[in-house]
Structure formats: C-alpha cells, structure tokens
Amino acid sequence: MLIEPRVAGDSRGFFMETYKQGDYEAAGLTHPFVQENHSRSVRGTLRGLHFQRPPKAQAKLVRCIVGEIYDVAVDLRPDFDTFGQWVGVTLSADNRQMLFIPSWCAHGFCVVSDHAEVVYKTTAEYAPELEGGVAWGDPDLAIAWPTVDPLLSDRDRRWPSLAAMAASAKAVHA
C-alpha cells in the first residue's frame, strides 16, 4: 500500500505526521510497530530481498528521508495467484511517500541518488534465526531494478532464487 501523508508546508519548511495509529487503522492497517531501523547507503547499493519467517514475520512501513530509492516488495505466498509478483515504487525525501509492505512479502531497495537514508518500522523484532531472502536478480522475478551491477552485501549475494526458496518450503506463510 502506497501512503501519501498530508504535508503542511510554508516558507519555513514542512510538517507531516509519519504515523498516526487512528488514521492507519481506518485504512485497515492495524499492525503494531515494535522496532524502527535507519540505514544510510551510497548510490547503487541494493539491500534485499529480505523477509522473516513466522512467528516473527515482519510487516514494514518504509520511507526515504534523504535522497531517493527504488523500493520493491515481492509476494511470497506460494498458494496465491500473486506468488512471485512484485511492485516497485520510488520513495524519496522529496515525494515523502511511504510504502506499507505486508509480512508475506520480501523487501528490497536500490539507492538511485548519491546517497539515501531509509527509515522503516517493523511489526516484529529482528530475529536472525528466522531471516530469509530471495536473489535480487532472479530472472523469474524480472524486477526492473535501476542498476545491473549493484553494490551488495555478501549475504545478499547468496540468497536463492524464488523457485529454490519455495522448493525448500521456506516461503513466508504469515
């Protein structure tokens, strides 16, 4: 779900509510957030595609507070027709949009500005024993990333394809 917050701006700058429980509940987002993360990355960095398995599967509310990113969510529910489908949006400090990513999705982003800072809330605490991932360049996904040669962590280089992950029964079933 792409979220466009109300922004009040004038010559001094701007003010916006980045999270208001009542507004989110009215939109059907009743997930309690329990952790917030902040990353800074340089142009061409690709982080992802990450997820956590139940019982600590994480829904996320993602926003870019400095620079610009291309943010992606991939449906990991093997019993749904949408399995393997993805959505990608540009999040930036300028557009101030946020992306809500359900717990049954893998998430990743690529930095398209000189650098970017990303802040995201999660509905479960990080549990390394439950983390998983999908290869960012999986040809079956055919994600239209804005780079062909991203800067990756060693961990992100090793994630399996979606088909291999699903075959090993490690898909998210949240």
N, C-alpha and C positions, 0 to 999 in steps of 0.2 A: 504494500500500500504506500503510494507516494503521498507525503504530507506537506502541504503548503501552509506554513504558520502565518498568522496575522502579524504584520510588522508595522509598527508605528515609527515613522522616520521624519526628521526635520533637519535643519541646518546643523544641529548638534551631533547627529548620528541616528541611531535607531534603538528600539526596544522591541523584544519579542519574547513570548512565552514559548520555551522549547518543549515543555511538558506540563500539562495540566490534567490531572487524573480524570476529572469530570468530563472534559472535552474528549479525551481518548476513550473513556467508557461509552460515551454517547455514540462514538463511531464504531463501537464493537470491539475495541482493543482493551481487554480487561486484564492484561498480563501485568503482574507486579514486577518492577525492575529492582534488581538486588545488587548489581555491580555496574560500574561505569569504567570504560577504558579510553585511553587517549594515545594516539600514535602520531608520529611525525615521520614522513618519508620523502625521498627525493624523486624527481621526475623519472618515470619508467619503472618504479617499484611496483610490483604486483604482489599483493598479500592474499592468499587464498588458493583454493576454495576450501573454507573451513566449516566444520559443524561439530556439535557434541551430541552423543547418543543419550537416550533416556537412561536413567531418570533425571539427568541434568541437561537435557536438550535446551538450547538457548534460542529464544526469540530475541531479535535485536532491533533497536531504534538507532539508525546511523545518520550522522550529519558531518559535513565537512566545514570546519570553522576557519581554515586558512587554505587558500588555493583551490584546486579542482581535482575531482576524482571521477572515474567511471566505475560505478558501483553495480555489482551483479549478484543476483540470487538465483539458485538452481533448485528446482523441485526434486526432492529425493524420495518421494513416496512411491515405491515400486508397484503398488496396487492401484494407482491412479493413472488416468489417461495423460495427465500432465507430467508424468515422470520424465526427468531429463530436460524439460523445457526451462528456459531461463528468461529473465528480464534484466535489462541493463539501463541505468539512468545516470545522468550527470548530476552530481551533487557538488556544490561549490559554496564558498563564502559569499559570493555574490547572489546566487539564487536562493540561498538559505533553506532549500528544501531538505526534507528528511525522508528516509526510506525505512518502513517497518518491514522486517524480514521474519516470517514465521519460523518456528523451531524446526520445521520439517524441510528447511532449505539449507543448502550450503551457501556460504557468503564469501565474496572476494571483491577486491577493488584494485584499480590501477591508477597511479598518480599521473595526471596529464599536465600539471603546472610545474614550475621549477621545484616546488616542494608543496606538501599539503599536510594539514593536521586534521585528523579524523577523531571524533568523539562518538562513542556508542554505548548505550545502555543495554544490559542483558537481563533476561528473566531467570537465569541460573548462574551460580558462581562457576568460574573456570574449574574444570576437573580434567587434568591431563590424561588420566586413565580412560576417559570417555571420548577424547577428541578423535576426529577423523577428518578426512579431506578427499578431494577429487582433483585430478590433474587439471590444471588451469587450461592447458592446450588440448584437451581431449577432443579429437576430431569428430566424435559422435555428437558432442555438445555444439561444436562450431560457434563458440562465443566470439563475437566481433570485438575483441579487445583492441584498444588503440595502440598496441605495440606488438611486434612479433618476436622481440628479444628482450623480455623484461628482466629486471633485477629481482632475483628470487632468493629466499632462504633455502638452506639445504633441505629442510623439512618439506617445503612447498615443491621442491624438485622431485620428491619421492612419492607423492600421492598417486594412487592407482587411477585408472580410467573409471568412469561411472559404471561401465559394464562389469569390470573386475570387482569393484566395490560391491555392487549389487549381488554378484555371484557368490561373494563370500558372506552374504547375509548380514552385512554391517551397515545397511542403509538405515536412515533415521525413520523411526516409526512413532513419532510423537503425535 
